[in-house]
Amino acid sequence: MTSIAGAVIAARWISDAVQLKDNSLLGNYQTDWENRFLKEMKSMIRLRGIFEKLSNSDLDSIVATVAVPKLVSKLSQSDFDFHATALLSTLGVGGLLRIARVVASAEAKALLTGS
């Protein structure tokens, strides 16, 4: 997850609090963390909710969309703490549409079957 980057933010505020002898500065950690990671965490939670509802076949289709060498190469060079942002920006319109089609199809099947 974001443990290393979060630790860096915490270390900065701890250092400032110790140097300035002001423990109230520790409260700035949460704001800094949220400014850096909250949007990404919300995106990941949404994506997880979508993926949890998909069948193995649907997931295989999505993996086939993202498991192309060019995409894998781009993702391997992206920031580890920003998976959702990197994936969505790397997929492009075509990839996003393929994934949207799989998700929409799964949702339609669930509605029709009542599951």
C-alpha positions as CSV (number, residue, x, y, z in Angstrom):
1,M,0.0,0.0,0.0
2,T,1.3,3.4,0.8
3,S,3.3,2.5,3.8
4,I,6.7,3.8,2.8
5,A,5.4,7.1,1.5
6,G,3.2,7.4,4.5
7,A,6.2,6.8,6.8
8,V,8.1,9.5,5.0
9,I,5.2,12.0,5.6
10,A,5.0,10.9,9.3
11,A,8.8,11.2,9.7
12,R,8.7,14.7,8.4
13,W,6.0,15.8,10.8
14,I,7.7,14.0,13.7
15,S,11.0,15.7,12.9
16,D,9.3,19.1,12.7
17,A,7.4,18.5,16.0
18,V,10.6,17.4,17.8
19,Q,12.7,20.3,16.4
20,L,10.1,22.9,17.1
21,K,9.0,21.3,20.4
22,D,5.4,21.5,19.1
23,N,3.4,18.2,19.3
24,S,0.4,19.9,17.6
25,L,2.3,19.6,14.3
26,L,1.7,15.9,14.4
27,G,-1.9,16.6,13.4
28,N,-0.7,17.7,10.0
29,Y,0.2,14.1,9.1
30,Q,-3.5,13.2,8.4
31,T,-4.0,16.2,6.1
32,D,-0.8,15.5,4.2
33,W,-1.6,11.9,3.8
34,E,-5.2,12.6,2.6
35,N,-3.9,15.2,0.1
36,R,-1.5,12.7,-1.4
37,F,-3.5,9.4,-1.2
38,L,-7.2,9.8,-0.5
39,K,-8.3,10.1,-4.1
40,E,-6.3,7.1,-5.1
41,M,-7.7,5.0,-2.1
42,K,-11.3,5.9,-3.1
43,S,-10.6,4.9,-6.7
44,M,-9.1,1.6,-5.5
45,I,-12.1,0.9,-3.3
46,R,-14.5,1.6,-6.1
47,L,-12.6,-0.7,-8.5
48,R,-12.4,-3.4,-5.9
49,G,-16.2,-3.3,-5.4
50,I,-16.6,-3.7,-9.2
51,F,-14.1,-6.5,-9.5
52,E,-15.6,-8.4,-6.6
53,K,-18.8,-8.8,-8.5
54,L,-17.2,-10.2,-11.7
55,S,-17.0,-13.8,-12.7
56,N,-13.7,-15.5,-13.4
57,S,-14.5,-15.3,-17.1
58,D,-15.0,-11.5,-16.8
59,L,-11.8,-11.2,-14.9
60,D,-10.0,-13.2,-17.5
61,S,-11.2,-10.8,-20.2
62,I,-10.0,-7.8,-18.2
63,V,-6.6,-9.4,-17.6
64,A,-6.3,-10.1,-21.3
65,T,-7.0,-6.4,-21.9
66,V,-4.2,-5.2,-19.5
67,A,-1.7,-8.0,-20.1
68,V,-0.3,-6.6,-23.3
69,P,3.5,-6.0,-23.3
70,K,3.2,-2.2,-24.0
71,L,0.8,-1.7,-21.1
72,V,2.7,-3.9,-18.7
73,S,5.9,-2.0,-19.5
74,K,4.2,1.4,-18.8
75,L,2.7,0.1,-15.6
76,S,6.0,-1.3,-14.4
77,Q,7.4,2.2,-14.7
78,S,4.6,3.9,-12.8
79,D,4.4,5.0,-9.2
80,F,3.7,2.0,-7.0
81,D,1.4,4.0,-4.7
82,F,-0.9,5.0,-7.5
83,H,-2.1,1.8,-9.2
84,A,-5.6,3.0,-10.2
85,T,-4.3,6.3,-11.6
86,A,-1.5,4.5,-13.5
87,L,-3.8,1.8,-14.9
88,L,-6.6,4.1,-16.0
89,S,-4.2,6.6,-17.7
90,T,-2.2,3.8,-19.4
91,L,-5.2,1.9,-20.8
92,G,-6.3,4.7,-23.1
93,V,-9.8,5.0,-24.5
94,G,-9.8,1.7,-26.2
95,G,-8.8,-0.3,-23.2
96,L,-11.2,1.5,-20.9
97,L,-14.0,0.8,-23.3
98,R,-13.2,-2.9,-23.4
99,I,-13.2,-3.1,-19.6
100,A,-16.4,-1.0,-19.4
101,R,-18.0,-3.5,-21.9
102,V,-17.1,-6.4,-19.6
103,V,-18.3,-4.7,-16.5
104,A,-21.5,-3.5,-18.1
105,S,-22.2,-7.0,-19.5
106,A,-21.6,-8.5,-16.0
107,E,-24.0,-6.0,-14.4
108,A,-26.7,-6.6,-17.1
109,K,-26.4,-10.4,-16.4
110,A,-26.7,-9.8,-12.7
111,L,-29.8,-7.7,-13.2
112,L,-31.4,-10.2,-15.5
113,T,-30.7,-13.2,-13.3
114,G,-31.4,-11.4,-10.0
115,S,-28.0,-12.3,-8.6
